[in-house]
Amino acid sequence: MKKAIYIILCLACFKAGAQVTDTAKKVNIADTLKKDLFTAPDTVRHLRSKAWALVPPSVLIAYGASNFFFHPVRRLDISINNDINEDAPNFKHHPENFFQYTPVALVYGLNLVGIHGKNTFVDRTLILVMAESMMGVATFGLKKVTHRLRPDGSDYNSFPSGHTANAFLGAEFMAQELGDKSIGYSAIGYSFATATGILRMYNRDHWFSDVVAGAGFGILSAKAAYLLYPYIRNRLFKAGREKENNRDIPEELKKEPKSSSILLPSYNQGTLGLQFSMQF
């Protein structure tokens, strides 16, 4: 299992490195920073049609929470933990402490060499902060409420897995920003996230259901932030509000000249009058 994790991550890093090296030769980093830091869009695209995407992570959360009352889920947790104890009884390695941050670091690092994502630095960072805030409140709040004992018996903060939630949030963040350019970016992010969850179980820090719920919270927080942020962003800036109000107007109507009219006094052979004209 451990070898498989490292092979997946090495392949992912190799692919990312190759793309970065190729692009870095063509891009001036100073110009990239200037464009990304100081050129923010007036509005952010709405994602109304993708609200259904909140369903899969919600299912993951529901599965993880079911361990408290659904005995088959609880028995599966114990079975997986027993298998890990037999397979790697002395496993004590914690690369997941770094893996959880890798997808986010890759998004910003790739941007420095010219691989731009869906949003500029300002918008993407605010989205990330919003997602992390929602995820943090949910996971740390539930840890205190559920009071679940970790597999190693160290404390009662087992449910859900915060490391896994943070890793999957970063993976979804990377998928949202760079997934349209290549599915490889999504695969890289989710490889690191999956490795994080597996390592949390191998280190006896979490049960399987803790990890599944953590993944759900991470993905759900990221998707919710991308869904809600455009409404907040577009309401704060005038150009964004104007674009939002005009988004349903056909383009051909937007390009038509506005009508104008004029009213002038006139005098003809001793008679006063008014002349009115209108241009459509």
Order of alpha helices (4+ residues) and beta strands (2+ residues): alpha-alpha-alpha-alpha-alpha-alpha-alpha-alpha-alpha-alpha-alpha-alpha-beta-beta
